[in-house]
Amino acid sequence: MTATWKIELIPVPVTDVDRAKAFYERIGFSADIDSQVHEGLRFVQFTPPGSACSIALGVGITDKTPGTQEIQVVVPDAHDARKHLLAAGVEASEVDAQPWGNFVHFRDPDGNKWSLQAIASRPNG
């Protein structure tokens, strides 16, 4: 039997936790938890709409340099996703049509890169 593996959490390095928290709330991510575990650890978790995987930001979460994380997610419609981002005041790329899907790119306030991909179907279903 093959085990099921599901990605649970991706750390996102940020310089200002509260600024990042406001950004992700503004684009519609669900704020799951904001906990000051101890002086060197603040854990803030967000889940994108409809996602089973969350992101974590805060203090003491990752040693990565802010602005170096890249995350790609699948959305139903790249054009709608772009409109949503623009309405939330987020700078987003034009829709980039590729044979394997339509893409929209944006960055959070620290420069972490997000790619939104709309695909008709996956080869493996």
Helices and strands as residue ranges (DSSP letters): E 9-11, H 17-26, E 30-38, E 41-47, E 54-59, E 70-74, H 78-87, E 96-98, E 101-107, E 113-118
